[in-house]
C-alpha cells in the first residue's frame, strides 16, 4: 500500500497530551480520524473516540469532518472546540 505525507498541527494538547505536530506518513486512503488515532498512539494519549467529539478539524484551511479522506501534502489543523457563553 502506498503512503502519503501530510502535515498536522495540534492545538489541543490540554486534552490529548504531548501530541507531535509536524509531518506524518500515513497509508493511502486514511482519514482525519485515522491520523488522529496514529498521533494519539504515538504519545499513548487517550483513545480517538474519547476526544474526537471535542475537536474541530481543518483540512487545507477549510473545516472538515473526521471521515474526510486525506491526500498527499494536505495540511491538517486539529483544534479544541471552545465552549461557553
C-alpha positions as CSV (number, residue, x, y, z in Angstrom):
1,X,0.0,0.0,0.0
2,X,1.2,3.5,-0.8
3,X,2.0,6.0,1.8
4,X,1.0,9.7,1.9
5,X,2.8,12.5,3.7
6,X,0.6,15.1,5.4
7,X,1.4,17.9,7.9
8,X,-0.6,18.1,11.1
9,X,-0.7,20.9,13.7
10,X,-2.4,20.1,17.0
11,X,-3.8,23.0,19.1
12,X,-5.4,20.7,21.7
13,X,-2.7,19.3,23.9
14,X,-4.6,20.1,27.0
15,X,-6.9,17.1,26.5
16,X,-4.6,14.9,24.3
17,X,-1.3,15.1,26.0
18,X,2.1,15.7,24.2
19,X,0.9,15.1,20.6
20,X,3.6,15.8,18.0
21,X,2.8,18.4,15.3
22,X,4.6,18.0,12.0
23,X,4.9,15.6,9.1
24,X,3.1,12.2,9.3
25,X,3.4,9.3,6.9
26,X,0.0,7.6,6.7
27,X,-1.4,4.9,4.5
28,X,-3.2,6.0,1.3
29,X,-7.0,6.3,1.9
30,X,-6.5,7.4,5.5
31,X,-9.0,9.9,7.0
32,X,-8.5,12.6,9.5
33,X,-9.8,10.2,12.2
34,X,-7.1,7.7,11.2
35,X,-4.4,10.5,11.5
36,X,-5.8,11.4,15.0
37,X,-5.6,7.7,16.0
38,X,-2.0,7.4,14.7
39,X,-0.9,10.6,16.6
40,X,-2.6,9.5,19.8
41,X,-1.0,6.1,19.7
42,X,2.5,7.7,19.4
43,X,2.1,9.6,22.6
44,X,0.0,7.0,24.4
45,X,-2.8,9.6,24.7
46,X,-6.5,9.0,25.2
47,X,-8.5,6.9,22.7
48,X,-9.5,8.6,19.4
49,X,-13.2,8.2,20.1
50,X,-13.0,9.7,23.6
51,X,-11.7,13.1,22.2
52,X,-13.0,13.3,18.6
53,X,-16.3,15.0,19.6
54,X,-14.4,17.8,21.4
55,X,-12.3,18.8,18.4
56,X,-12.6,20.8,15.2
57,X,-10.8,19.6,12.1
58,X,-9.5,21.8,9.3
59,X,-8.0,20.5,6.0
60,X,-6.2,23.0,3.8
61,X,-7.9,25.9,5.6
62,X,-11.4,24.6,5.4
63,X,-13.5,22.8,8.0
64,X,-13.6,19.1,7.6
65,X,-15.1,16.0,9.2
66,X,-13.3,13.1,10.9
67,X,-14.2,10.9,7.9
68,X,-12.6,13.3,5.4
69,X,-10.0,11.4,3.3
70,X,-6.6,12.9,3.1
71,X,-4.3,13.4,0.1
72,X,-0.6,13.9,-0.4
73,X,0.6,17.2,1.1
74,X,-2.6,18.1,2.9
75,X,-2.3,20.4,5.9
76,X,-4.5,19.4,8.8
77,X,-5.2,21.5,11.9
78,X,-6.8,19.9,14.9
79,X,-8.3,22.4,17.4
80,X,-10.2,22.2,20.6
81,X,-13.8,23.4,20.5
82,X,-14.5,26.4,22.6
83,X,-17.4,26.1,25.0
84,X,-19.1,28.7,27.0
85,X,-21.3,31.7,26.6
